[in-house]
């Protein structure tokens, strides 16, 4: 458990290095990942994350009622990034 907490500390210390859009999916009720995680993302990432609220799910949201919401949010994030970095816009 101690190594897990050390890893979390390292991740949090390095959040400022992330220079790409971040989509954070937050369950309405999660007994494992609490609101402090979202606060850390908001305060430590260099750009505000896009937040997707998963109102009908708990910790393992991909297996819960919001699986379709998660899939759509991931696809939307990928489409947005693809549009931003498309060859026609970068001159490649």
C-alpha distances in whole Angstrom, upper triangle without the diagonal:
4,5,5,6,9,10,11,13,15,15,17,19,20,21,25,25,26,29,30,30,27,27,24,25,24,24,26,23,20,17,14,16,18,21,19,18,22,23,21,22,26,25,24,25,29,30,30,28,30,29,29,29,28,30,30,26,23,19,20,24,25,25,27,30,30,29,33,32,29,31,34,32,30,34,35,33,34,38,37,36,38,41,40,40,43,45,48,47,45,49,47
4,5,5,6,9,10,11,13,14,15,17,19,20,23,24,25,29,30,30,27,28,25,26,25,26,28,26,22,20,17,17,19,22,19,18,22,23,20,22,25,24,22,24,28,30,30,28,31,29,30,30,30,32,32,29,25,22,23,26,27,28,30,33,32,32,35,34,31,33,36,33,32,35,37,34,35,38,38,36,39,42,40,40,43,46,48,47,45,48,47
4,5,5,6,9,10,11,12,14,15,17,19,22,22,23,26,27,28,25,26,24,25,25,26,28,26,23,21,17,18,20,22,20,18,22,23,20,21,25,24,22,23,26,28,28,27,29,29,30,30,29,32,32,29,25,22,23,25,26,28,29,32,31,31,34,33,30,31,34,32,30,33,35,32,32,36,36,34,36,39,38,37,40,43,46,44,42,46,44
4,5,5,6,9,10,11,12,14,16,17,20,21,21,24,25,25,22,23,21,21,21,22,25,23,19,17,14,14,16,19,17,15,19,20,17,18,22,22,20,21,24,26,26,24,26,25,26,26,26,28,28,25,22,18,19,22,23,24,26,29,28,27,30,29,26,28,31,28,27,30,31,29,30,33,33,31,34,37,35,35,38,41,43,42,40,44,42
4,5,5,6,9,10,11,12,14,15,19,20,20,24,25,25,22,23,21,22,21,22,24,22,19,17,14,13,15,17,15,13,17,18,15,17,20,19,17,19,23,25,24,23,26,25,26,26,26,28,29,25,22,19,20,23,24,26,27,30,28,28,31,30,27,29,32,29,28,31,32,29,31,34,33,32,35,37,36,36,39,41,44,42,41,44,43
4,5,5,6,9,10,11,13,15,17,18,19,23,24,25,23,24,22,23,23,25,27,26,22,21,17,17,18,20,17,15,19,19,16,17,21,20,17,19,22,24,25,24,26,26,28,28,28,31,32,28,25,22,23,25,27,28,30,32,31,31,33,32,29,31,33,30,29,32,33,30,31,34,34,32,34,37,35,35,38,41,43,41,40,43,42
4,5,5,6,9,10,11,12,16,16,16,20,21,22,20,21,19,21,21,23,26,24,21,20,16,15,17,19,17,14,17,18,15,16,19,19,16,17,20,22,23,21,24,24,25,26,26,29,30,26,24,20,21,23,24,26,27,30,28,28,30,29,26,28,30,27,25,29,30,27,27,31,30,28,31,34,32,32,35,37,40,38,37,40,39
4,5,5,6,9,10,11,14,15,15,19,20,20,18,19,17,18,18,20,22,21,18,17,14,12,14,15,13,11,14,14,11,12,16,15,13,15,18,20,20,18,21,21,22,23,23,26,27,24,21,18,19,21,22,24,25,28,26,26,28,27,24,26,28,25,24,27,28,25,26,30,29,27,30,32,31,31,34,37,39,37,36,39,38
4,5,5,6,9,10,13,14,15,19,21,21,19,20,19,21,20,22,25,24,21,20,17,15,16,17,13,12,15,15,11,13,16,15,12,14,17,20,20,19,22,22,24,25,26,28,30,27,24,21,23,24,26,28,29,31,29,29,32,30,27,29,31,27,26,30,30,27,28,32,30,28,31,34,32,32,35,38,40,38,36,40,39
4,5,5,6,9,11,12,13,17,19,20,18,20,19,21,22,24,27,26,23,23,19,17,19,19,16,14,17,17,13,14,17,15,12,14,16,19,20,19,22,23,25,26,27,30,31,28,26,23,24,25,26,28,30,32,30,29,32,30,27,29,30,27,25,29,29,26,27,30,29,27,30,32,30,30,33,35,38,36,34,37,36
4,5,5,6,10,10,11,14,16,17,14,16,15,18,18,21,24,23,20,21,17,15,16,17,14,12,14,14,11,11,14,14,10,11,14,16,17,16,19,19,21,23,24,26,28,25,23,20,21,22,23,25,27,29,27,26,28,26,23,25,26,23,22,25,25,22,23,26,25,23,26,29,27,27,30,32,35,33,31,35,34
4,5,5,8,10,11,14,16,16,14,16,15,17,17,20,23,22,20,20,17,14,15,15,12,10,12,11,8,8,11,10,7,9,12,14,15,14,18,18,20,22,23,26,27,25,23,20,22,23,24,27,27,29,27,27,29,26,23,26,27,24,22,26,26,22,24,27,26,24,27,29,27,27,31,33,36,33,32,36,35
4,6,7,9,11,14,17,18,16,19,18,21,21,24,26,26,24,24,21,18,18,18,15,13,15,14,10,11,13,11,8,10,12,15,16,17,20,21,24,25,27,29,31,29,27,24,25,26,27,30,31,33,30,30,32,30,27,29,30,26,25,28,28,25,26,29,27,25,28,30,28,28,32,34,36,33,32,35,35
4,5,6,8,11,13,15,14,17,17,20,21,24,27,27,24,25,22,19,20,19,17,14,15,15,11,11,13,12,8,9,11,14,15,15,19,20,23,25,26,29,31,29,27,24,25,26,26,29,30,32,29,29,31,28,25,27,28,24,23,26,26,22,23,26,24,22,25,27,25,24,28,30,33,30,28,32,31
4,5,6,9,11,12,11,13,13,17,18,21,24,24,22,23,20,17,18,17,14,12,12,12,9,8,10,9,6,5,8,10,12,11,15,16,19,21,23,26,28,26,24,22,23,23,24,27,28,29,26,26,28,25,22,24,25,21,20,23,22,19,20,23,21,19,23,25,22,22,26,28,31,28,27,30,30
4,6,8,11,12,12,15,15,19,20,24,26,27,25,26,24,20,21,19,17,15,14,14,11,9,10,9,6,5,5,9,11,12,16,18,21,23,25,28,31,29,28,25,26,26,27,30,31,32,29,29,30,27,25,26,27,23,22,25,24,20,21,24,22,20,23,24,21,22,26,28,30,27,25,29,29
4,6,9,12,12,16,17,20,22,25,28,29,27,28,25,22,23,22,20,17,17,17,14,12,14,13,9,8,7,10,13,14,17,19,22,25,27,30,32,30,29,26,27,27,27,31,32,33,30,29,30,28,25,26,26,23,21,24,23,19,20,23,21,18,21,23,20,20,23,25,28,25,23,27,26
4,6,8,8,12,13,17,19,23,26,27,25,27,24,21,21,20,19,16,15,16,13,11,12,13,10,7,7,9,11,11,14,16,19,22,24,27,29,27,26,24,25,24,24,28,29,30,26,26,27,24,21,22,23,19,18,20,19,16,16,19,17,15,18,20,17,17,21,23,25,23,21,25,24
4,7,9,13,15,18,21,25,27,29,27,29,27,23,24,23,22,19,17,18,16,13,14,14,12,8,7,8,11,11,14,17,19,23,25,28,30,29,29,27,27,26,26,29,30,31,28,27,27,25,22,23,23,19,18,19,18,15,15,17,15,12,16,17,14,14,18,20,22,19,18,21,21
4,6,10,13,16,19,23,25,27,26,28,26,23,23,22,22,18,17,18,17,13,14,15,13,10,9,8,10,10,11,15,17,20,22,26,28,26,27,25,25,23,23,27,28,28,25,24,24,21,19,19,19,16,14,16,15,11,12,14,12,9,12,14,11,12,15,18,20,17,16,20,20
4,7,10,13,16,20,22,25,24,26,24,21,22,20,20,17,15,17,16,12,12,15,13,10,10,7,8,7,8,11,13,17,19,22,25,24,24,23,23,21,21,25,25,25,22,21,21,18,16,17,16,13,12,13,12,8,10,12,10,8,12,13,11,12,16,19,20,18,18,22,22
4,6,10,13,16,19,21,20,23,20,17,18,17,17,14,12,14,13,9,10,13,12,9,10,8,8,5,6,9,11,14,16,19,22,20,20,19,19,18,18,22,22,22,19,18,19,16,14,15,15,11,10,13,12,9,11,13,12,11,14,16,14,16,19,22,24,21,21,25,25
4,7,10,13,16,18,18,20,19,16,16,15,16,13,11,14,14,10,11,15,14,11,13,11,9,6,5,6,7,11,12,16,18,17,17,16,17,15,15,19,19,19,15,15,15,12,10,12,12,8,8,11,10,7,10,13,11,12,15,16,16,17,20,23,25,23,23,27,27
4,6,10,13,15,14,17,15,12,13,12,13,10,8,11,11,8,10,13,13,11,14,12,10,6,6,5,6,9,10,13,16,14,14,13,14,12,13,17,17,17,14,14,15,12,10,13,13,10,10,14,13,11,14,16,15,15,19,20,19,21,24,27,29,27,27,31,31
4,7,10,12,11,15,14,11,12,12,14,11,9,13,14,11,13,16,17,15,18,16,13,10,8,6,5,6,7,10,12,10,11,10,11,9,10,14,13,13,10,11,12,10,8,11,12,9,10,13,13,12,15,17,17,17,20,22,22,23,26,29,31,29,30,33,33
4,6,9,8,12,11,9,9,9,11,9,8,11,13,12,13,16,17,16,19,18,15,11,11,7,6,5,6,8,10,9,9,9,11,9,12,14,13,13,11,12,14,11,10,14,15,12,14,17,17,16,19,21,20,21,24,25,25,27,29,33,34,32,33,37,37
4,5,6,10,10,9,9,10,13,12,11,14,16,15,16,19,20,20,23,21,18,15,14,11,9,6,5,6,7,6,5,7,9,7,11,12,10,11,9,11,14,11,11,14,16,14,15,19,19,18,21,23,23,24,27,28,28,30,32,36,37,35,36,40,40
4,7,10,12,11,10,10,14,13,12,15,17,17,17,20,22,22,25,23,20,17,16,12,10,7,6,5,7,7,7,9,12,10,14,15,12,12,11,14,16,13,14,17,18,16,18,21,21,21,24,26,25,27,29,31,31,33,35,39,40,38,39,43,42
4,7,9,9,8,10,13,13,13,16,18,18,19,22,23,23,27,25,22,20,19,15,14,11,9,8,8,7,5,7,11,10,14,14,12,13,12,15,18,16,16,19,20,19,21,24,24,24,26,29,28,29,32,33,33,35,37,41,42,41,42,45,45
4,5,6,6,9,12,11,12,15,16,17,18,21,21,22,25,25,22,19,19,15,14,12,10,11,11,8,5,5,9,9,13,14,12,14,13,15,18,17,16,19,21,19,20,24,24,23,26,28,28,29,31,33,33,35,37,40,42,40,41,44,44
4,6,7,10,12,12,14,16,17,18,20,22,23,24,27,27,24,22,22,19,18,16,14,14,14,11,8,7,11,12,16,16,15,17,17,18,22,20,19,22,24,23,23,27,27,26,29,32,31,32,34,36,36,37,40,43,45,43,44,47,47
4,6,10,11,10,13,15,15,16,19,20,20,21,25,25,23,20,21,18,18,16,15,16,16,13,9,7,10,12,15,15,15,18,17,18,22,20,18,22,24,22,22,26,26,25,27,30,30,30,33,35,34,35,38,41,43,41,41,45,44
4,7,8,7,9,11,12,12,15,17,17,18,21,21,19,17,17,15,15,14,13,15,15,13,10,7,10,12,15,16,16,18,17,18,21,19,17,20,22,19,20,23,24,22,24,27,27,27,30,32,31,32,35,38,40,38,38,42,41
4,5,6,8,9,11,12,14,15,16,17,21,21,18,16,17,14,15,13,13,14,16,14,11,10,13,14,17,19,18,19,18,20,22,20,18,22,23,21,21,25,25,23,26,29,28,28,31,33,32,33,36,40,41,39,39,43,43
4,5,5,6,9,10,11,13,14,16,19,18,16,14,15,12,14,12,13,14,16,15,13,12,16,16,19,21,19,20,19,21,23,20,19,22,23,20,21,25,24,22,25,28,26,27,30,31,30,32,35,38,40,38,38,42,42
4,5,5,6,9,10,10,12,14,17,17,15,14,16,14,16,15,17,18,20,18,16,15,18,18,21,23,22,23,22,23,25,23,21,24,25,22,23,26,26,24,26,29,27,27,31,32,31,32,35,39,40,38,38,41,41
4,5,5,6,9,10,10,12,15,15,13,12,14,12,14,14,15,17,19,17,15,13,16,16,18,21,20,22,20,21,23,20,18,21,22,19,20,23,23,20,23,26,25,24,28,29,28,29,32,35,37,35,35,38,38
4,5,5,6,9,10,10,14,13,11,9,11,9,11,11,13,15,18,16,15,14,17,16,18,21,20,21,19,20,22,19,17,20,20,17,18,21,20,18,21,24,22,22,26,27,25,27,30,34,35,32,33,36,37
4,5,5,6,8,10,13,13,11,11,13,12,14,14,17,18,21,20,18,17,20,20,22,25,24,25,22,24,25,22,20,24,24,20,21,25,23,21,24,26,24,24,28,29,27,29,32,35,37,34,34,38,38
4,5,5,6,8,11,12,11,11,14,13,16,17,19,21,23,21,20,18,20,20,22,25,25,26,23,24,26,23,21,24,25,21,21,25,24,21,24,26,24,23,27,28,27,28,31,34,36,33,33,36,37
4,6,5,6,9,9,8,7,10,10,13,15,17,19,22,20,19,18,19,19,21,24,24,24,22,22,24,21,18,21,21,18,18,21,20,17,20,22,20,20,23,25,23,24,27,31,32,30,29,33,33
4,6,6,8,8,6,7,10,10,13,15,18,20,23,22,21,20,22,21,23,26,25,26,23,24,25,21,20,23,22,18,19,22,20,18,21,23,20,20,24,25,23,24,28,31,32,29,29,33,33
4,6,8,9,8,10,13,14,17,18,21,23,26,25,24,22,25,24,26,29,28,29,26,27,28,25,23,26,26,22,23,26,24,21,24,26,23,23,26,27,25,26,30,33,34,31,31,34,35
4,6,9,9,10,14,15,18,20,22,25,27,26,24,23,24,24,26,29,29,30,27,27,29,26,23,26,26,22,22,25,24,20,23,25,23,21,25,26,24,25,28,31,33,30,29,33,33
4,5,7,8,11,13,16,19,21,24,27,25,24,22,24,23,24,28,28,29,25,26,26,24,21,23,23,19,19,22,20,17,19,22,19,18,21,22,20,21,25,27,29,26,25,29,29
4,7,9,13,15,18,21,24,26,29,28,28,26,27,26,27,31,31,31,28,28,29,26,23,25,25,21,20,23,21,18,20,22,19,17,21,21,18,19,23,26,27,24,23,27,27
4,6,9,12,16,18,21,24,27,26,26,25,26,25,25,29,29,29,26,26,26,23,21,23,22,18,18,20,18,15,17,19,16,15,18,19,16,18,21,24,25,22,22,25,26
4,7,9,13,15,18,21,24,23,23,22,24,22,23,27,26,26,23,24,24,20,19,21,20,16,17,19,17,14,17,19,16,15,19,19,17,19,23,26,27,24,24,28,29
4,6,9,12,15,18,21,20,20,19,20,19,20,23,23,23,19,20,20,17,15,17,17,13,13,16,14,11,14,16,14,14,18,18,17,19,22,25,26,24,24,28,28
4,7,10,13,16,19,18,19,19,20,17,18,22,21,20,17,18,17,14,13,15,13,10,11,13,11,9,13,14,12,13,16,17,16,18,21,24,25,23,24,27,28
4,6,10,12,15,15,16,16,17,15,16,19,18,18,14,16,16,12,11,14,13,10,12,14,13,11,15,16,15,16,19,20,19,22,24,28,29,26,27,31,31
4,6,9,12,12,14,14,15,12,13,16,15,14,11,12,12,8,8,11,10,7,10,13,11,11,14,16,15,17,19,20,20,23,25,28,29,27,29,32,32
4,6,9,9,11,12,14,11,13,15,13,12,9,12,12,9,9,13,12,10,13,16,15,15,18,19,19,20,23,24,24,26,28,32,33,31,32,36,36
4,6,6,8,10,11,8,10,12,10,9,6,9,10,7,8,12,12,11,13,16,16,16,19,20,20,22,24,25,26,28,30,34,35,33,34,38,38
4,6,8,11,13,10,13,14,11,9,8,11,12,10,11,15,15,14,17,19,19,19,22,24,23,25,28,29,29,31,33,37,38,36,38,41,41
4,7,11,11,8,11,11,8,6,6,10,11,10,12,15,15,15,18,20,20,21,24,25,25,27,29,30,31,33,35,38,39,38,40,43,43
4,7,7,5,8,9,5,6,6,9,11,10,11,14,15,15,16,19,20,20,23,25,25,26,29,30,31,33,34,38,39,38,39,42,42
4,6,6,9,9,7,9,9,11,14,13,13,16,18,17,18,21,22,22,24,26,27,28,30,32,32,34,36,39,41,39,40,44,43
4,6,9,9,9,11,11,12,15,15,13,16,18,17,17,21,22,21,23,26,26,27,29,31,31,33,35,38,40,39,39,42,42
4,6,6,7,10,10,10,13,13,11,14,17,16,16,19,21,20,22,24,25,26,28,30,31,31,33,37,39,38,38,41,40
4,5,5,7,6,6,10,10,8,11,13,13,13,16,18,18,19,22,23,24,25,27,28,30,31,35,36,35,36,39,38
4,6,8,7,5,8,9,7,9,12,12,12,14,16,17,18,20,22,22,24,26,27,28,29,33,34,34,34,38,36
4,7,8,6,10,11,10,11,15,15,15,17,20,20,21,23,25,26,27,29,31,32,33,36,38,37,38,41,40
4,6,6,9,10,10,12,15,15,16,18,20,21,22,24,25,27,28,30,31,33,34,37,39,38,39,42,41
4,6,8,9,10,12,13,14,16,18,19,20,22,23,25,26,28,29,31,32,33,37,38,37,39,42,41
4,5,5,6,9,10,11,12,14,15,17,19,20,21,23,24,26,27,29,30,34,35,34,35,38,38
4,5,5,6,9,10,11,12,14,15,17,18,20,21,23,24,26,27,28,32,33,32,34,37,36
4,5,5,6,9,10,11,12,14,15,16,18,20,21,22,24,26,26,30,31,30,32,35,34
4,6,5,6,9,10,10,12,14,15,16,18,20,21,22,24,25,29,30,29,31,34,33
4,5,5,6,9,10,11,12,14,15,17,18,20,21,23,24,27,29,28,29,32,32
4,6,5,6,9,10,11,12,14,16,16,18,20,21,22,25,27,26,28,31,30
4,5,5,6,9,10,10,12,14,15,16,18,20,20,24,25,24,26,29,29
4,5,5,6,9,10,10,12,14,15,16,18,20,23,24,23,25,28,28
4,5,5,6,9,10,11,12,14,15,17,18,21,23,22,23,26,26
4,5,5,6,9,10,10,12,14,15,16,19,21,20,22,24,24
4,5,5,6,9,10,10,12,14,15,19,19,19,20,23,23
4,5,5,6,9,10,11,12,14,18,19,18,19,22,22
4,5,5,6,9,10,11,12,15,17,16,17,20,19
4,5,5,6,9,10,10,14,15,14,16,19,18
4,5,5,6,9,10,14,14,13,15,18,18
4,5,5,6,8,12,13,12,13,16,16
4,5,5,6,9,11,10,11,14,14
4,5,5,9,9,8,10,13,13
4,6,9,10,7,9,12,13
4,6,8,7,7,10,10
4,5,6,6,9,8
4,5,5,6,5
4,6,5,7
4,6,8
4,6
4
